[in-house]
Amino acid sequence: MKKILIMTNTLYSGGAERVLQTVLNHLDNDKYDITLYSMHRENIDREVYKRQFRYKVVFDDYNGNNTIFRLLSRVILKIKGKIFNCCPAKVFYSLFIHGKYDVEIAFIEGESTKIISGSTNTHSKKLAWVHIDLEKNSWTSFLYKNDEDEKKHYDAFDKIICVSDATRLAFLRKYCVEEKKVITHYNPIDTQYILAKSKEQSLCFDSGVLHIMSVGRLVEQKGFDRLLKAVARLKQNNRAFQLHIIGDGEQKEELQQYIIQFKLERYVKLHGYLANPYAVMKLGDVLICSSRAEGYSLAIAEGMVLGLAIVTTDCSGPNELIGGGKYGLLTENSEEGIYKGLKEITENSNVLSKYKVLALKRSKMFNVQNNIQVLEKIIDE
């Protein structure tokens, strides 16, 4: 049985985390003994993470009532943080990552990748996942001196797994790593799970209204600021619609203020993070992706499974998912593009119906068993 370490930044906050859940739940129990590390301690929801695994935390904190222990814990965390920020990755790994593994996986860019790049285990196979177009959204740059420094950390890996062809090409252009070690592996989409969860009891939406869904972390990359500006313009057209945003993040207060300022309360609902987004998504008609940059867009794939018409800005992963505009409405990557796309689909019922049918057709490409089999080959080879 192979011993596998999987390092992730968080367990629940976005699409990459939902991919992690699918991967863990489908990897062969008889072949792999898995240890999962996250940056900070989070509760393991066994409705979501069904597989049994060891769970460890990089920056663990003491949550008990003992004041002395709590103070000591904070001091230790500060020391760990300074070591992480100031010392080579090998030093941090040697001090704080324990156990011997056959395979070590950095499941997402950023902290996870930096830590695993410092592995002192010369016998393990090392894999790094890239979920984002790092050429257009270099969010990890704060962890490294420059692009060359980040490249050196990626050089420590045997394989770099990108979630779309466009993401792979962007990675190769940015870092100029050895081409054969950078591969494409699409995210696994568990259609049966999505459809089953979509049948659970959910909210009641207003009838006679077009319901537009958008799912993602409330961060600048996802473009919700542009989406709200487009909605503010769209409401002037006297169309009956509501935008439902599922997700949480640092821009929540800013978005709420915009909704109030421009009197969009009737038109926009912020649902926050939902453990089961599918029961709400299924009530929609349209799935809009307003992102400035994406690697894959799990939300689009899930929207397709649920039969929602897809409207997306033109960025690498979404473009690939909808076949360059064949299976969804592809818009210019701008506020104007988002507005025009929403205007077209809200004003033309034939366009709406067409893309609903095409979304379901496209979703037939998703086969979680085949996807996991290919992933296991990557792990085992």
N, C-alpha and C positions, 0 to 999 in steps of 0.2 A: 504494500500500500504506500503510495507516494504521500509525503508530508508537504503540504502547501501552506505558505504564508501569503495572505492577501492583505494589503495595506490600502486603506481608503481614508479620505479626509473626513467624511460624515456618513451617516447611515440612511438618512431620510430626505435630505433637502431638495433633491432635484432628479433629473432624468438619469444621470449616471448612477445614482443610488438605486433607482428602480431596475436598471440593468443589472447591477450587482445582486439584487434580490433574486432576479430570474436566474442568473448564472449559478448562484449558490444552491438554489432550490432544485436545479436540474443536473448538476454535476454528479457523476456516479458515486454513490455512497460507499460502494465496495472497493473503489479504486483510490479514493482520496481522503486523507485525514487533514482537515482544514483548520487553520488558526487565522482568525480575522482580527486585525488591528484597526482601530480608528483613532483619530487625533485626540478626541475628548470622549468621556463616557456618555453613552446614550442607552436608554432602555431598549432591550431586544424584544420587539413585538413578534411573538411566535405565529401570529396570523400572517405576517409578512415574511419573516425569516423562518421558514418551516424546517429547514435542515439543521441538524445539530452540529455545532462547531465550538471550538475554544474561542473565547472573546477576550482580547487584551486591549489596553488603552495606552497610548503614548504619553499624553499629558493628563494623567489621572489626578483627580482632586479628591480630598476628603470631605464627605458631606455629613459627617456625624456631628454630635453635640459637644464633643470635647474641644475646648478652646485651644489648648496647647497643640493638639494634633492638627487642628484646622490651620493654625499659624505656621506650624512646621510644613504642612502640605503646600501652603502658598509660597514659602521660601524655596522649597524643592522645585515647584513649578517655574519660579523665576529663574532658578539656576539652569534648569533644563532648557528654558527658552533662550537664555544667553548662549548656552552651548550649541543649540540648534542654529542660532543666527550667526554665531562668530566662528565656530569650529568647522573643520571639514566633515562631510557627511559620514566618513568612516569612523570618526571619533564618536559621533552621536549614536550611530548604529551599534558600535562595540559596547557602549555603556548601557544602552536602554532597550535594545531588541534582543530577545532571548530565544534560544532554541536553535536546532539545526534542521534545515528544510531542504527538500529536493528541488522545489520550485518556489521562487519568490516573485510575487506579482504586485506591481504598483498599479492599482486599479484606476487611478485618475492622475492628472497632471498636478504639479504643485508640490506640496509638502510630502505626499506619499512617494512621488517619484524621487525627490531629493533624498529621502531616507533610505529607500531600497537601493539607490545608486551607490550608497556607501557600504553595502553588504560586505562583510569580511569572510563570507562563506564562499570559498573558491570553487566548491563543487556544485553549487546550486545553479539551476537555469533561471534567468531573470527576464521577466516580461514587463513592459510598460504599456499601459493603455493611454491613448490620446482621444479624448471625446470632443475636442473643439478645434476649430481652425486657428492654430496658434500664430499664423501669419497675420490674420486680421484682428485677433483678440488675444494679445500676449499678456494675459492676466497673471501669469506666473513670474513675470520679470522681476518682481520685488524680492524674489528668493535668490536671485543670482546677480553676479557682477555685471554680466552682459550676455548676449546671445552665445558667444563662444564658450563661456562658463557653463551655460545651460546645456550646450551641445556635449561638453565633456561628461556631464552627468548622464546624459542619454547614451553615450558611448559605452557605459558600463553594462548596458542591457544586451541580451542575446537577440531579442525580438522586440519590436515596437509595433503595437497593434493599433491601427487607426480605424475609426468607425465608418469611414466612407472613402471612396477613391479620391475625392476632392480634398479631404482632410489629409490623406497620405501625401498627395502632391504638394500641398501647402507646407507640410512638415519637411519634406525633402528640400524644397526651395529655401526654407528658412534656416535649416541646420546643416544641410549638405552632409548628412550621415551616409553610411554605406547603404546603397539603395536596396540590396537584397534582404537586409534585416528589417525593413519597414514594410509591413503587410497590411492589407485591408481585411477586416472581419466585421461584418455588419452586426448591429446589436440584435440579440435574440428577442423576439416578440412572442409572448405566450398568449396566443389568441384565445384559447379556451379559458384561461384564467381571467382575461379581460372581460370576455363575454359573461362569464359566471358572476363576476363582481358587479357588472353593470346591472344585473337583475335585482340587486339588493335594494331595499327601500331607500328612497332618497327624498329630495325636495319636490315641491310643486312649483312649476313655472307658469307664468301667465300664458293663457291661450291666445291665439290670434297674433302672436308676436314672433318675429324671427329671432332665434336665440344663437348668439355667436359666442363660442367658447375659446378661451386662451389659457394655456397651462404653462407654468414655469416659475422659476425664482424671480422675485421682484428686484432685479438688478439691471444696471444700465445696458448690459449686453442684450437682454431680451427685448428691449425697445418698447416697453409698456408706456413710456412717456410719449413716444410718437403715436402709439395706438390710441391713447386718450385724446390727443390733439386731432387725430383723424375722426374719432367718434364725435367730438365737439362740432366738427364741420358736418358730419353725416346727419346729425339730428336736425340740421336746418332743412333737410330734404323732406321732412314730415313723413318719414318711414317708421313703422312700428317695429322696433328692434330692442334687444338688450344684450349687452356685452357682459359675460361672466368670466372673471379672472380667478383661476385656481392657483394658489401658490403664496408663499410668504418671502420676505426678504427686506433688505435694507432700504428699499425705496417705498415701502408701504405708506409711511406717513406723508411723503411727498405726493404720492398718487392720490391719497385720500384728500389732501388739501386741494389738489387740482380739480377733483370731482366736485367738491363743495364750491370752489371759486367759479366754476363754469356751469354750475347747476346741472350736473350730469347724474344726480342721484337716481332718477327714473331710468336711466339708460345703462348704468354701470354698476355691477355688483362685485365686490371683492369677497371671495369666499374663504380666503386664507388657505393654509395647508390642509389637505384632506387625506386621510389614510387611504380612503377609497375614492379616488377622483372619478372612476368610471361610471358610478351610479349617477353622477351629476352630468358628466360629459354626454352620456347617451341621450339626455334630454335636449341636446343642442341640434342645430341644423348645420352650422358652419364651425370649422376649427381654423382660427387665424394664428399664424406664426409671424410675429412682428420683429423678429430678432435681427440685430445688426450683423451677427456672425453665429454660425452653428456648425457643429461637426456632423450631426445626424438628425436631430430633433425626434426624440422618442414620442413627444406629444403628437406629432403629425402621424407617425405610424399607428399610435393608439387611436387617434381620430379616424383613420382609415378603417381599422377593424370595426369601429362602432358606426361606420357609414356616414360620417360627417363630410360635407364638402370641404375641400382644403383650399385655403388662401394663404400664400406665404410670400414673404420677401425673398428676393433672389440672393441666397447665400448658399455655400457649397453643399452641405448635407441635404437640406430641404429640396434644392434643385434636383439633386440626384434621386431623392425619394419619389418625387412626383414626375420623374421622367422628363425633366426639362419643360414641364408645362402640359404634358399629355394627360396626367391624372389629377391635376389640380391647377388652380389659377395662380400663376407666377407673376409677381408684381415687382416693380422697381424697388430697390432697397432704400426707401426714403419715406418720410411722412406722406408725401404726395402719392407715392406708389401704394401705400397702405390704404389711403382714402379712396383712390380710384378702384382698387380691387374690391373693397367693401361696398362701394357704391354700385359696381357692376353686379355683384352677387345679390345685393338686397333689392335691386330694381328689376332683375330679370329672373323670373321663376324657372325658365327653361335652363339657364346657366346653372342655377342652384341644383336642379334635378339631375342635370348631366353630370356634375362633379360628385354628387352623392353616389351615383351608380359607378362612376370610375374609381372612386375611393375604395369601395367594396371590392371591385375587381382587382385593384392593385394589392389589396390586403392578402390576397390568396398566395402571394409570394412568400409570406412569413410562415416558417416552419421551425418551431423551437427545437424539435428533436434533431433535425438535420444540422441546425446551427450549432448546437451543443456538441454534436459528434465531431464537427470540424474543429471546434475549440479544444476538445479533448486531445485531438491529434496534435494540435499546436503545443499543448502542455506536455504531451508524452514524447514527442519526437526528439 
